[in-house]
Amino acid sequence: MNKLYLDNAATSYPKAPKVSEKMCEYINKVGSNVSRGIYSSSKNAGQVVYKTREMLCDLFNFDEPLNVVFTKNITESLNTIIKGYLKDGDHVIVSSMEHNAVMRPLMGLKGIEIDRVPCDSLGKLNPNDIEKYIKPNTKLLVMIHASNVCGTIIDAEAVGKICKKHNIKFVLDTAQTSGILPVDFKKYNLSALCFTGHKGLLGPQGIGGFLINSEFAKEIKPLIEGGTGSLSESELQPGYLPDKFEAGTLNIPGIYGLNASLKYIKDKGIENIKAIEDDLTKRFLDNINNMDDAVLYGINGTEGRTAVISLDFPKLDNSEVAFVLDRDFGIMTRVGLHCAPSAHKTLGSYPKGTVRFSPGHFLTVKDIDYACQCIYKTLKLLKSE
Ligand SMILES: Cc1ncc(COP(=O)(O)O)c(C=O)c1O
């Protein structure tokens, strides 16, 4: 049976060419830690790590490679910033479409106030609504760049202008957009940009990070402290970047893998990746529009969205649909609430959730036609049972 992977919003597959080779190169031929040895292989590994910071600057239009911090994923990046920055009495603004990677660290903090700016039933945010929620104690706006449930993109440039006008720090969750859309640190007036390596960036799991401006970094307490290979005479965490936030040995194989995937993305071009994903989305939506028993959540078109498509099958159990798609046709999807209950409440798909189809740009429109035929056959089969 053919296998068709439609769960790139969870993690991308396949990875970019050369990712595994580059990771093997490190493990088999280099192997040294960085910032902790004066021998040449340690220096070489250090150069790859630094080069990868530069590549991330290039991708996100940012000037300071040393202000690129590696973590294990975007969840750790968001936790570091949210928990390290906010204090008792601070107010924070989010959208109603956030992932639990933002909501859980916020909800876990005692003594802060949270306001959710409501998005409409397509997941769209009107940036002008944000001003209604700003208060004298508003310190932070943290927001998803595109929904992991339905793909709707927020206008980060417009949000950034409002944050600048009111002197509020703006942190962007780019889990669903980095490597998929142009993401611009300067144009969006970001204070920090959080990314994860294993989704649209096409790298391995276990590597993520954040880019942060120096003034903002000074106001954040590190989440973890420990050895950095620098300032060893001191028992206090260094205050400079990236060491302040990079205690312990880095995921160097992960960084090598990310280095290869960033090179692939640069050579391929984000615009070309987006154009392919738009074609796949259009084809999927065209097929679905003719299907009586499927309800689309999110925008019915390619404008203002990514290739993350959520469907509900009102007369059926969505888990059964996803199960049969995999069992009988090898189609891999994700079902449920996708770690974003607030987004489903906004879209009207709570508590049932949806079946999420998220193709990657390595697929073709033929694959999409096949997937849609299989959805059709699955519905027929389940309705006849
Ligand atoms: C919008 C969004 N934010 C955060 C995350 C968390 O990503 P990770 O598990 O890589 O930390 C995800 C992925 O599930 C996501 O889609």
The ligand as a MOL file (V3000), in Angstrom:
LIG
                    3D

  0  0  0     0  0            999 V3000
M  V30 BEGIN CTAB
M  V30 COUNTS 16 16 0 0 0
M  V30 BEGIN ATOM
M  V30 1 C 1.5860 27.0010 16.4700 0
M  V30 2 C 2.4250 26.0320 17.2380 0
M  V30 3 N 3.1340 26.4800 18.2960 0
M  V30 4 C 3.9050 25.6610 19.0010 0
M  V30 5 C 4.0290 24.3350 18.6800 0
M  V30 6 C 4.9430 23.4630 19.4940 0
M  V30 7 O 5.9940 22.9730 18.7080 0
M  V30 8 P 7.1550 22.0680 19.3570 0
M  V30 9 O 6.4850 20.7940 19.7750 0
M  V30 10 O 8.1360 21.8860 18.2780 0
M  V30 11 O 7.6840 22.8150 20.5200 0
M  V30 12 C 3.3260 23.8320 17.5900 0
M  V30 13 C 3.3960 22.4090 17.1890 0
M  V30 14 O 2.7380 21.5390 17.6310 0
M  V30 15 C 2.5010 24.7020 16.8540 0
M  V30 16 O 1.7990 24.2640 15.8110 0
M  V30 END ATOM
M  V30 BEGIN BOND
M  V30 1 1 1 2
M  V30 2 1 2 3
M  V30 3 2 2 15
M  V30 4 2 3 4
M  V30 5 1 4 5
M  V30 6 1 5 6
M  V30 7 2 5 12
M  V30 8 1 6 7
M  V30 9 1 7 8
M  V30 10 2 8 9
M  V30 11 1 8 10
M  V30 12 1 8 11
M  V30 13 1 12 13
M  V30 14 1 12 15
M  V30 15 2 13 14
M  V30 16 1 15 16
M  V30 END BOND
M  V30 END CTAB
M  END
